[in-house]
Amino acid sequence: MHRGLSLFILGLLCSILAAAGALSWIGQNRAGGVSGVRVLNVAHGLPEHHPVHQALEEMARIVEAKSAGRMKLSLFPNEQLGSQVQCLEQAQVGTLAITKVSTGPLGTFVPVYQVFSLPYLFRDEGHFWRVLDGEIGRDLLKRVETRGDGSSSGLHGLAYFDSGSRSFYTQREIRSPEDLKGLKLRTMSDPVAMDMVSALGASPTPIAFGELYSSLKSGTVDGAENNPPSVLTNRHHEVCKYYLLNHHSRIPDILVMSRGVWDTLSAEEQRWITEAATEAGAFQRKAWKEETTKALDALRQAGVKVTETDTAAFAAATESVRKKHATGSIAEFVNRIQSAE
C-alpha cells in the first residue's frame, strides 16, 4: 500500500478513536478522575429563580441521594451553554447530557411535537395533564427518540415540565374573538400561531421577543400573547393593561437527555435519572402554579384588568387551523388527545 495512503488511513482511525473517546468522556465524566463520581451536565436558558431551575436543583439533590453520591448533576442556567436549539444540538451529539427546552423548538427535531402548537387542542388544564400523565404522554415521550423519517433523533425523553397556557394581552379591552378584529398582535415566527391569529381576525406580526416591549410601547403592535409570569417579568403590563385569559395554547416544556449519554448508563443509573426527572417534574408543576398565581396577583395590583372568558367561541373560530395543521403523525395524536377523557 502506498505509504501516504497508509498514513492517511492511520490518521483517520486515530481521529475516530479520539472522537469516540471524547464522547465517552463527556458521557461518563468522573469528577476527580478516580473518585467514581459520575457528573452529568444539565443546561437551560432560564434564570436561577425560575421554577424550572428550582426543579432541576431538586432533581440534582434526588440523583445524588439515590446514587449515594455516585452521580451528580452540574447545572448551567441562563443560556450559559447556548440557546434551546444549540443545547438540543449538543445533546444530539453527546456533548451535553441533559437539557430543558420548550416542545416548540423540539418540533424542528421531532416533527410530531408540533402537535402542541395547535390552538385549543386541550379542553382545559385538567385534560392537558391527564393526557401528558397517561398513555398518550408516555407515547409522545418515546417519540422523542425518532425523527419524522424514522431515523434516530439522538435524544431521549425524560419528563414534562409546565409552562402554563398562553393568552392575549392588549392595549384595549377584548372579551371575544370579534374584539380582536383589526388588531396587530405579535406572534412567534410559527405558521400555526400566525394562522391562529389570522383566524381570529387579527393581523399576526412576528417580532423578536427582545424587541416586543419597545414595539408595544411605540404602537407597532397592539398586543401579544404569553403566560402570566412572562408578561410580568418582561414588564409588558406597563404598556398593556388588559389581559384576557383565553388559554389558546398549552405548550409544555420537556426534559430531554442525549441518547448517546443515556446508552452509556447502567440500568441502575438510568433508573436514578428517570425517577429523579419524574419527581422534579411534579416539583416544577407545583412551583409553576404558585408562580402563576403570584404573577396574576401582581398584574392586578399593577392595574391590569385580568378577565376570564368562555373559550368556546375562540375554539370554534380556530377549528380550521387545527384541521390544516393536523397532518401525518400529528393527526394521529390530535385524534387521540381529543378523544381522551
N, C-alpha and C positions, 0 to 999 in steps of 0.2 A: 504494500500500500504506500502511496506517496506520503513522504514524511510530513509535508504541510497539511495534507488532509488528515493524517493521524493526529497531529497536534490540535487541529480544529475540533475533531470529534472528542478528544480528551478534554479540551477546554469546555466544550458544550456539556459534557457529562458532569464536570466539576460544577458548572453553573447550576445545573438542575439539582444536584445534590445539595448545594449551598442554599438554594431557594427552598427545597424541602425541609432542610434543617432549620431555616429561619421560621418557616410556618409552624413547624413542630415546637420551636421555642416560644413563639407567640402563644400557641395554644396551651403549652404546658409550662409556662414561666414559673420557675421555682425561686421564691424570694430567698436571697442569701446563697443561692447556688446549691447548697446541700441540705437546706433546712427541711425539705419535704413539704413546704407550704406552696400550694398552687395559687397563683394570683391571676384573676381574670379582669381585664379592663372593661369598664362599662361607661359609655358616653351618651350624652343627650344635649339638647340645646337650651334647656331651661335653667333659671337661677336656683340657688340653693334653698330659697324659702318656698319654692313651688311644691305642691303636693306630690308631683312626680319624683322630685329629688328626695323628698322625705320618705317616700315609699321605697326608693332604691337604697337609701340608708338602712331602712328596716330590712330589706332583702339581704343586704350585706351582713347585718347582725345575725339574721337567721341562718345564712350559709355558714358563717363562722361557727355558730353554735352547733348546727347539725354535723359539721365536719370535725368538731372538736379542735378547731384551729388549723386544720389541714388544708382548708380552702378559704381564700379571701377575695372580695371584690374591691377593686380600686376604681373610684368614681371620678368622672370628668364631666362636670356640668358646663353650662354657658357656651356651648359650641367650641370648647377647648380643642376638640379633635375634629371639628368641621361641622358642616350643616347636616340636616337629616339625610339628604341624598348622599353626601360624602361618607357619613357613618354607615349607611347601608352598603355602599360600595366597599368600604373597608371590611365590613362583616362578611361580605361575599367572598373575599379573597383570604380571609382569615387573619388579617392584621388587627382586627378589633373583635373582642369576644361577644359583647352584648350591647345593644342599643335600644333606646325607646324612640319610636317615631309615630307620626300620625299615619293612619291607614290611607290617607290621601296620597302622599308620595309613594307609599308602598305599592299602590296600584300601578305605578310605572314599571315596577319589577315583577309584580304578580297581578296580572290584569283583573282577576276575579275580585280583587279587593276594591275595585272601582264601584262595586255594589253599594258601598256605604255612602257614596256621593249622592245617591238618588234621594230626592226630596220625599218626605212622608213615607219612607219605607217602613217605619215602625209606628205603631199606633200611639204609643206613649212610652215613658221611661221604663215602666214595668215590663212591657212587651220586649223592649230593647234588651234588658238584662236577662229575661227568660230565654231569649234566643241565644245570646252570647254564652250564657252559663250552661246551655243544653247541647244537644247533639249537633245542631247546626253550627254553633260557635266552635265546637271541637273539630268539626269537619273543616271549617274555614282555617283554623289554626294549622291543620295538617297541610292545607293547600299552600301555606307559606313556602313550602319546600319546592314547589313546582311552578315553572313559568307557564305561560299560555300554550306554548308548543310542546309541553310535556317534559322539557329538559329541567335539570336541577337549577334552582334559583341561588343555591349556595347559602340559604337561610333556613332557620328552624324557629317555629313559633313557640313562645313560652306562655304569654298571658295577655289579657286585655286590661288596659287602663282607661279610666273615664276621662273624657274631655267635654262632657256636658252636651247641650244642644245649642244650635246656632239660631239666633233670632234677629229681627231687624231693629235697628235704632236710627232715628231720623231727626231732622231739624224741625219737622212739623208733625203733628199728631196723625197717626194712622191706626185704623182699627180693623180694616178689611182689605181684601185684595184690590177693591176699587180705589182705595185711598193711595195705592202705590202707583197708579197710572200717571205717567208723565215725570216721575221722579228719576233722577240719576243715582244709581246705587253701586257702590264699589263692590266688586266680587273678586274672588280668586281667579287666576287665569286657568279656569277649568270649564270646559264646554258644558258640563251638566249644570254647574252653578249659574252660568250665563244664560242657558236655556230656561232655567227655573225663573230667574228674574224677568226675562222676557215674557214668559207665560203669565206672569202676574201683572203685566202691563207696564213695568218699569224698564229703564234703559240700563243694561249691565255695563259697568265701566271698570275694567281691570286696572288696578293701581297697586304698585308695590306697597306692602303693609307699612313699611317705614315711612312712606310718603302720605299715608292716609290722614294723619292729623291735620297737616297743612292743607290737604285737599278738601277736607271737611270745612276747615276754617275759611278758606278762600271761596267756597261755594262751587268748586269744581264738581263735587258730588253732593247730593242731598242727604246721604246716609250710607249705612253699611250693614253688615251682619256678622255676629260673633257671639261667643258666650259671655256671661256677666263678668267673670274675673278679667277677661281680656279687655272688655270695654273700660273697666275701672283702671286697671294698671297702665293702660296706654292713654288714659286721660281723654278718651273720646267723648265722655259725658260732659266735658266742658263746652263742647260745641253742639252736641246732640242731646236734647232734653226730653226725648220721647223714646221709650223702649217697649216694643210690642213683643211679648213672649209667645211667638207663634211656632217655635220649635220645628223649623222646617227640615233640619237635618241633624243627625246624631252620628258623628264620625269619631269612632273610638281611637285611642292611642293603642299601640301594641308593643310589647316587649319581644324582641327577636334576638336570636343568637346565631353566630356563624355556624353553619353546618359543618364546616371543616374542623372548627374547635370542638363542637358538640361530639363529633365522632372520635375525638381523642380522649373523651371522658369515659371512665368506667361506668358500669350500670349504677353503682352506688353514688358516684359523683353526679350523674345525670338526675338521679332521684333527689339529691340535695337541691340542685338548681331548680328542678320542676316544682318541688314543694315550696321552696322559698319564693319563687315567682308567683305562684298561686296565692300565697299568704300576703305578699307585697301588693298584689292586685286588689285584694279585699281591703287592705290598709289604705291604699290610694283612693279607692272608691269612697270610703268614708271621709277621708280628708278633703277630697274634691267637693263632696256635698256640703261640708262645713264651709269651705272657701266660697262656694257659690252663694250660700245663704248670707254670709258676711258681705259679699260684693253687692248683692241686691239691696241689702240694708244701707250700705254706704252710698249707693247710687240714689236711693230715695232721699237720704239725708242731704245729698248734694243738689237736690232739686229736680231730679229726673222723674218723670211720670212713668212708672212701670205698670204695664197693663197686661193682664192675662186675656186670652181670646179663645174662642172655639176654633179649632184648626180645620174643621170640616170643609169650609169654603176654600181655604188655601190648598188643602189636599186635592180637592176636586179640580181646581184651576191648574194644577201641575200634573194631572194624570197623563197628559201627552208626553211629558218629559220622561216619566218612568217608562212608558211604552217605547219611546225612541231609543233609550239607552240600555234597556234590559235585553241584551243580545247574548248569544252564546252561553258560556258557563254562568254569566251574570244572571241570565233569565232563570236558570235552574234555582239559584239561591233566592232570587226575588220571589218566585212561586213558593218555595219552602218557608221563607220568612213570613210572607203574607198569610200563609195557611196556618202558621203556628199560633197556638193559643196564648 
